[in-house]
């Protein structure tokens, strides 16, 4: 016998926002979306509903009622995304959970409720957890999805309907409890059928002729004479491997063997799906109840066990086994498709596509940290500090070419540093400059190179750049901001040549 639990969220969007922003408690706010050249309210807080603002109200009208009302943009399908999150959470109570747009979820509780002490305790536990999280919701359990849906939203008595009692449970409910279209509901009310009990015993042929097949289908689904199924959400199994140890592990060689076994199992699975690891975490559960964790990252997705094992080997020193580790869990936190690279037979230079280079960077990152390794690519800007940006990965490319007409320093300061300069006028290079309390005598100079700002980004002075070499052979990139003036121009140090 099947049993279904329907959960109805009375104001899902506003409850979610109140959870994320506790400071909104007690305030009047709405969600809005542009519809037919007008901004309409899609959801309203309880405080807004008390003052007559509900879904479908024009935002301008809502502001006329409450001038200081807060309006938040409603994302497309945001309701669906929230319901999917909640449904994934509810999988702990049943393996079969589906979303019920626009405001509910359906749980197939068949054979599950006894695990929590029966249906009453099962329902109270789930509703209690959601209520404690901040959601206002109600639920009902019955033999059919239709009856559970109706009682969860319109029922006023017991939320648990005994087996085969859905007929009696529906008698005193309005026609809208059958999930009917609005025109059919209006037609029923015109005929005086304000409760299901007034027409449920009428001949089927008469009801079908008067209200259509859809009406008969919904009535049959609620009573259980018509089949109704749900489409459960599918939670993708995590890329995770576990290794239980017969005896607690404490030594480095034993930990290395455990890591290799876990990597072999995980990489075999990823290789079959054409995926590789970009980041992975290894957890060790110790005898004293504590958990030790270490993580690795790669510049390119890979499922090569020897390379990944070397990266974890660099982290073994961070693992503190204490009395011993009895369980290892290896999880691939981030995976990406692995694209096979066609190597050129006669070319010995593979550049950034060389896997040996990517593996070297991975090992260096394991020693000095991923943040210490950077790759930059050019951007289409004149201003030097805007002309490059960090690359997301080794594979990222751009059609913009590096500026080669004039030399650029190997190191550019993020923010130019002000310096004191002695220079002839008007466009001669400096004779000396002082930077960090050190006086630099200029032996050689080249320039100027004038670089203007992009007018569409911001207004400001142009820059005249000079390459200066001091008496000790050190080379610098300095500029004067704007034209020379008698009060003294502003000079800045912007980079260092190798």
C-alpha positions in Angstrom: 0.0 0.0 0.0 1.4 3.4 -1.0 1.4 6.4 1.3 2.2 9.9 0.3 3.2 13.0 2.3 2.5 16.4 0.7 4.2 19.5 2.2 2.8 22.9 1.4 4.9 26.1 1.9 2.7 29.1 2.5 5.2 31.7 1.6 8.4 30.1 0.4 10.3 33.0 -1.1 9.7 35.4 1.7 10.5 32.8 4.3 13.8 32.0 2.5 14.7 35.7 2.4 13.9 36.1 6.1 16.2 33.2 6.9 19.1 34.7 4.9 18.5 38.3 6.2 17.2 38.2 9.8 17.2 42.0 9.9 14.0 41.9 7.7 12.0 40.4 10.5 8.9 42.5 11.0 9.5 44.6 7.9 7.3 45.0 4.9 8.9 43.6 1.7 7.9 42.0 -1.6 9.5 40.1 -4.5 8.8 41.7 -7.9 9.2 40.7 -11.6 8.6 42.6 -14.8 5.5 41.4 -16.6 3.9 43.0 -19.6 5.8 46.2 -19.2 4.8 46.5 -15.5 6.5 45.5 -12.4 4.3 43.0 -10.5 4.5 41.6 -7.0 5.2 37.8 -7.1 5.4 37.2 -3.4 4.7 39.4 -0.3 5.7 39.1 3.3 3.1 38.5 5.9 3.3 42.1 7.1 2.6 43.2 3.5 -0.3 40.8 3.1 -1.9 42.3 6.3 -2.0 45.6 4.5 -3.6 44.3 1.4 -0.6 43.6 -0.8 -0.5 40.2 -2.4 1.0 38.4 -5.4 -0.3 40.1 -8.6 -0.3 43.6 -7.2 1.4 46.2 -9.3 4.5 47.5 -7.4 3.4 51.2 -8.0 0.1 50.4 -6.2 2.0 48.7 -3.4 4.2 51.8 -2.9 1.2 54.0 -2.9 -0.1 51.9 0.1 3.3 51.6 1.8 5.8 54.2 0.5 8.8 52.6 2.3 8.1 49.1 1.2 11.2 47.0 0.3 11.3 45.4 -3.2 13.6 42.5 -4.2 14.0 41.1 -7.7 12.5 37.7 -8.2 14.7 35.4 -10.2 13.3 33.2 -12.9 12.5 29.7 -11.6 13.7 30.7 -8.1 10.8 28.9 -6.5 11.8 25.7 -8.4 15.4 26.0 -7.3 14.4 26.4 -3.6 12.0 23.4 -3.8 14.8 21.3 -5.3 17.1 22.2 -2.4 14.4 21.3 0.1 13.6 18.1 -1.8 17.3 17.0 -1.7 17.3 17.7 2.0 14.1 15.5 2.5 15.8 12.5 0.8 17.0 11.6 4.3 13.4 10.7 5.1 12.6 8.8 1.9 14.5 7.8 -1.2 11.6 9.1 -3.4 11.0 12.9 -3.2 9.6 15.1 -5.9 8.9 18.8 -6.2 5.3 20.0 -6.5 5.3 23.4 -8.2 4.8 26.1 -7.3 4.8 25.7 -3.5 5.3 22.1 -2.3 7.0 18.8 -2.3 5.7 15.2 -2.4 7.4 12.5 -0.4 6.6 8.8 -1.0 6.6 7.7 2.6 5.7 4.1 1.9 7.7 1.9 4.3 9.6 4.8 5.8 7.4 6.2 8.6 7.9 3.3 11.0 11.6 4.2 11.1 10.6 7.4 13.1 7.9 5.8 15.3 4.9 5.9 13.0 3.2 8.3 10.6 2.4 10.9 13.3 5.9 11.1 14.5 7.2 11.0 10.9 5.1 14.0 9.9 5.9 16.0 13.1 9.6 15.4 12.7 9.8 16.7 9.1 7.4 19.6 9.6 9.2 20.5 12.9 12.6 20.6 11.2 11.4 22.9 8.4 9.6 25.1 10.9 12.7 25.4 13.1 14.6 26.5 10.0 12.2 29.3 9.4 9.7 28.0 6.9 5.9 28.2 7.4 4.5 24.9 6.1 1.9 22.2 6.7 1.7 18.6 5.6 -0.6 15.6 5.2 -0.3 11.9 4.7 -2.8 9.7 2.8 -3.1 7.0 0.2 -3.1 9.3 -2.7 -1.1 12.4 -3.8 -4.3 14.3 -4.6 -5.8 13.8 -1.1 -2.5 14.6 0.6 -2.3 17.8 -1.5 -5.8 18.8 -0.6 -5.6 18.2 3.2 -2.1 19.9 3.5 -3.6 23.1 2.0 -7.3 23.1 3.0 -7.7 20.5 5.7 -8.8 21.6 9.2 -8.8 18.3 11.0 -6.3 15.5 11.3 -3.5 15.8 8.7 -3.1 12.0 8.7 -5.8 10.2 6.7 -6.3 6.6 7.5 -5.9 4.0 4.7 -8.8 3.9 2.3 -10.5 6.9 3.9 -9.7 9.6 1.3 -13.4 9.6 0.2 -14.6 10.8 3.6 -11.7 13.2 4.0 -12.6 15.1 0.8 -16.4 15.6 1.4 -16.2 18.9 3.3 -13.5 20.5 1.1 -14.1 23.1 -1.6 -13.7 22.1 -5.3 -10.3 23.8 -5.5 -8.9 21.0 -3.4 -9.1 18.8 -6.5 -6.4 20.9 -8.2 -8.8 22.0 -10.9 -8.5 24.9 -13.4 -10.1 28.2 -12.4 -12.9 28.1 -15.1 -14.0 24.7 -13.8 -14.0 25.9 -10.2 -16.1 28.9 -11.2 -18.6 26.7 -13.1 -19.0 24.5 -10.0 -19.7 27.4 -7.7 -22.3 28.8 -10.1 -24.1 25.5 -9.9 -24.0 25.6 -6.1 -21.3 22.9 -5.7 -19.2 24.7 -3.1 -18.2 21.4 -1.5 -16.9 18.1 -3.0 -19.5 16.2 -1.1 -22.3 17.8 -3.1 -21.2 16.3 -6.4 -19.0 13.4 -5.6 -21.9 10.9 -5.8 -23.3 12.2 -9.1 -23.1 9.8 -12.1 -19.7 9.8 -13.8 -21.2 10.3 -17.2 -23.0 13.5 -16.1 -19.9 14.9 -14.4 -17.8 14.1 -17.5 -20.3 15.7 -19.9 -20.6 18.8 -17.8 -17.1 19.4 -16.6 -14.8 17.4 -18.9 -12.2 14.6 -18.7 -9.7 16.7 -16.8 -12.2 17.1 -14.0 -12.8 13.3 -13.8 -9.0 12.6 -13.9 -8.4 14.9 -10.9 -11.3 13.5 -8.9 -10.1 9.9 -9.7 -6.5 10.7 -8.6 -7.7 12.1 -5.3 -9.9 9.1 -4.6 -7.3 6.6 -5.8 -9.2 5.2 -8.8 -6.9 6.9 -11.3 -3.1 6.3 -11.2 -0.8 9.2 -10.4 2.9 9.1 -10.3 5.7 11.5 -9.3 9.0 12.3 -10.9 11.5 12.1 -8.1 14.6 14.2 -8.0 17.8 12.4 -8.8 20.8 13.2 -6.6 24.0 12.4 -8.3 26.2 10.2 -6.1 29.3 12.1 -4.9 32.6 11.1 -6.3 33.8 9.6 -3.0 35.6 6.5 -1.9 36.0 5.0 1.6 38.6 2.8 3.1 37.9 1.1 6.4 41.1 -0.1 8.2 41.1 -3.4 10.1 43.7 -1.9 12.4 44.3 1.8 13.1 46.9 3.3 10.8 49.6 5.6 12.2 52.7 5.3 10.0 53.5 7.3 6.8 54.0 4.2 4.5 50.6 2.9 5.6 48.9 6.2 4.9 50.5 6.3 1.5 49.2 2.9 0.7 45.7 3.9 1.8 45.8 7.0 -0.4 46.9 5.0 -3.5 44.1 2.5 -3.0 41.5 5.3 -2.7 42.9 7.2 -5.7 42.9 4.0 -7.8 39.2 3.4 -7.1 38.2 7.0 -7.5 40.2 7.6 -10.7 39.0 4.4 -12.4 35.4 5.7 -11.8 36.3 9.2 -13.1 38.1 7.8 -16.2 35.1 5.9 -17.2 33.0 9.1 -17.2 35.7 11.2 -18.9 36.3 13.3 -15.8 39.3 14.5 -13.9 40.0 15.9 -10.5 40.5 19.7 -10.0 40.4 19.6 -6.2 40.1 16.7 -3.8 39.9 16.3 0.0 41.1 13.4 2.2 39.6 13.0 5.6 40.9 10.7 8.3 38.7 9.6 11.2 40.9 9.0 14.2 40.3 6.7 17.2 39.9 9.7 19.5 36.9 10.9 17.5 38.6 13.8 15.8 38.9 14.2 12.0 42.0 15.3 10.1 41.6 16.8 6.7 44.0 17.7 3.8 43.2 19.0 0.4 45.0 19.2 -3.0 44.3 21.1 -6.2 45.3 20.8 -9.9 45.7 23.2 -12.7 44.2 20.8 -15.2 41.7 18.0 -14.6 43.4 14.7 -14.3 42.8 11.1 -13.2 46.4 10.0 -13.2 47.0 8.2 -9.9 50.8 8.6 -9.7 50.6 12.4 -10.1 47.7 12.8 -7.6 49.5 10.5 -5.2 52.6 12.8 -5.3 50.4 15.8 -4.5 49.0 14.0 -1.5 52.5 12.9 -0.5 53.4 16.5 0.0 50.5 16.9 2.4 51.1 13.8 4.5 53.1 15.8 7.0 50.0 17.7 7.8 48.1 14.5 8.7 48.2 13.9 12.5 47.1 10.2 13.1 47.5 10.5 16.9 46.4 7.1 18.2 45.6 6.0 14.7 43.1 6.5 11.8 40.4 3.9 11.3 38.6 5.3 8.3 39.7 7.3 5.2 37.3 9.2 2.9 38.6 10.6 -0.4 36.2 13.1 -2.1 36.6 14.7 -5.5 35.2 18.2 -4.6 35.5 19.6 -8.1 35.7 17.6 -11.3 35.9 18.7 -15.0 36.0 16.9 -18.3 39.4 15.6 -19.4 40.2 16.5 -23.0 42.8 14.3 -24.7 45.4 16.5 -26.4 46.8 15.5 -29.8 50.5 15.8 -29.5 52.6 16.8 -32.5 55.0 14.2 -33.6 57.7 16.5 -34.9 57.4 19.4 -32.4 59.2 19.3 -29.1 57.5 22.5 -27.7 54.0 22.0 -26.4 53.8 25.1 -24.3 51.0 25.3 -21.8 49.4 22.1 -23.2 52.4 20.2 -21.8 51.0 18.0 -19.0 54.5 17.8 -17.5 54.3 21.6 -17.0 50.8 21.3 -15.4 52.1 18.6 -13.1 55.1 20.6 -12.1 52.9 23.6 -11.2 50.7 21.3 -9.1 53.7 20.1 -7.1 55.0 23.6 -6.6 51.5 24.7 -5.5 51.5 21.9 -3.0 54.7 23.3 -1.5 54.3 27.1 -1.7 50.5 27.4 -2.0 48.2 27.8 -5.0 48.0 31.6 -4.4 51.7 32.0 -5.0 51.4 30.8 -8.7 49.8 33.2 -11.1 49.4 33.4 -14.8 48.3 36.6 -16.5 46.7 37.3 -19.9 46.4 40.6 -21.8 43.4 42.8 -21.8 42.4 45.5 -24.4 43.3 48.5 -22.3 45.9 51.3 -22.6 46.4 51.9 -18.9 49.2 49.5 -17.8 47.5 48.3 -14.6 44.4 47.5 -16.6 46.1 45.8 -19.5 46.4 42.4 -17.9 44.3 40.1 -15.7 44.8 36.8 -13.9 43.9 33.7 -15.9 41.4 31.3 -14.6 43.3 28.2 -15.8 46.1 27.2 -18.1 43.7 26.6 -20.9 42.2 30.1 -20.9 43.0 32.0 -24.0 42.4 35.5 -25.4 42.5 37.1 -28.8 44.2 40.2 -27.4 48.0 40.2 -28.0 50.7 41.4 -25.6 52.0 44.9 -26.2 55.4 44.5 -27.9 56.1 47.9 -29.5 57.6 49.3 -26.3 59.3 47.4 -23.5 57.3 46.7 -20.3 58.8 45.8 -16.8 58.6 42.3 -15.4 57.0 43.6 -12.2 54.3 46.3 -12.2 53.1 47.8 -8.9 49.4 47.4 -8.3 49.3 51.0 -7.3 52.0 53.5 -8.6 54.2 54.8 -5.8 54.8 58.5 -5.4 58.5 59.6 -5.8 60.5 62.8 -5.5 62.1 63.7 -8.8 64.6 66.3 -10.0 64.1 66.9 -13.7 64.8 69.6 -16.3 62.0 71.1 -18.2 59.8 70.6 -20.0 60.1 67.0 -21.3 63.5 65.9 -20.2 63.9 62.7 -18.2 64.7 62.9 -14.5 68.3 63.4 -13.3 67.6 61.6 -10.0 64.7 60.4 -7.9 64.1 59.3 -4.3 62.2 56.1 -3.6 61.8 54.7 -0.1 64.3 57.2 1.4 66.9 56.1 -1.2 68.3 58.5 -3.7 68.8 57.0 -7.2 71.1 58.9 -9.6 70.0 58.4 -13.2 72.8 57.2 -15.5 70.7 56.4 -18.6 67.1 57.2 -19.7 64.7 56.5 -22.5 61.4 58.2 -23.2 58.9 59.6 -22.9 56.1 57.3 -24.0 52.7 59.0 -23.6 49.8 56.8 -22.5 46.3 58.3 -22.3 43.3 57.1 -20.3 40.3 55.5 -22.0 37.8 58.4 -22.0 34.8 56.0 -21.7 36.1 54.7 -18.4 37.2 57.8 -16.5 38.6 61.2 -16.9 42.1 62.1 -15.8 45.6 63.2 -16.7 47.7 61.4 -19.3 51.0 59.8 -18.3 54.5 60.3 -19.7 56.6 57.1 -19.0 60.4 56.9 -18.9 62.7 54.0 -18.5 65.5 55.0 -16.1 68.7 53.2 -15.2 70.5 54.3 -12.0 74.2 54.4 -11.4 74.0 50.8 -9.9 72.5 49.3 -13.1 69.0 49.0 -11.8 66.2 49.9 -14.2 62.9 51.5 -13.3 59.7 52.5 -15.0 58.5 55.9 -13.9 56.0 58.4 -15.2 54.9 62.0 -14.8 51.2 62.5 -14.4 49.9 65.3 -16.7 51.9 68.2 -18.2 54.8 69.9 -16.4 53.8 72.9 -14.3 55.8 75.4 -12.3 54.4 74.2 -8.9 56.0 70.8 -9.5 54.6 67.8 -11.4 53.5 64.5 -9.7 55.9 61.7 -10.5 55.4 58.0 -9.8 57.3 54.7 -9.9 55.2 52.0 -11.6 57.5 49.0 -12.3 60.9 47.3 -12.1 62.8 45.8 -15.0 64.7 42.5 -14.5 
